[in-house]
Amino acid sequence: METFESLVRSEFAPKNTFLNTASNGLLPARTVAALHEAALLRAEGRPLTSLYADVEAARAGYARLAGVPVERVAAGASVAAHTGVIAASLPAGAEVLTAEDDFTSVLNPFHVRGDLKVRSVPLERIAESVRPGTALVAVSAAQSADGRIADLPALREAARDHGARTYVDFSQAAGWLPLDADAYDYSAAVCFKWLLGPHGAAFLVVPEDFGGLTPVLAGWVAGERPWDSCYGPVAELARSARRFDLTHALFTYAGLRRSLELLEELGLDAVRAHDLALADRFRAGLASLGHEPVPAPGSAIVSVPGLGVRQPRLSEAGIEVSDRAGNLRASFHLYNTPADVDRLLDALSD
């Protein structure tokens, strides 16, 4: 039986020090192979029918990761599109509570409605800011800019106390932070970050009764019998969350299926322990250099104020991190090692 380290080594061989999973994750070797095989079907004119099975396998894999029945998972292309469906369901004048400077895909569809009351508060105050009349609370589980983790249990309780629905974006958390999607009305995640998939796939989890959502983006794949729903209005929408599906990026899902299988083989607990140990090593090293990161305990993302300007030179040296609003953002995942952390610390000490 392969160990965690040997399995990771067999799947990843980065040519640099890649500490930028918060932007996009590396693709496992098995995923690259699946993408190549899928592309060959098109290149050689063979049927693509088998790729639809990959969509369903990826949907089932995400459902297991999220802890919900597969019937509650919709397959789409972006968090913004999923947020748009939720925004479209709200009545005019409804109040949406959000965190200040959260990622745009979680926020903008509510703003462009033009007839909703969107209220933003600091992340640390979002639970206490739920009030009577709040219709929906929308927040990222982990902030893209700096890795801060929302107090989701407190938020959930506050929303229940005031009759508000909850919408959580797990894009920067799915793959290292337990999801427990069943605890929230709606949740979404893109799959090209910690889930190690190609670009072009995102999942939406909805309640069993669909939570009042209307499938305003539904096309033929949202039909109960998709291949009988290609012409004219869809006669019968899918009886599951598949009614919220968007036309599938087939190559992407062919690869994503293998990425999710790898994460299951490794085990989320092991991945989480690995990622957080590296993040803590980086925080400790920063302290020894006299730098103080944005407080984000228990996060795999570490953001250091004032050091974002170092990003271009670090990239030239083969160390990939991000510059976010002047902060240097490093993010750690299963293919990273203590040596990667130490290399970044050595570069920052110069």
Disulfide bonds with the S-S distance in Angstrom:
none
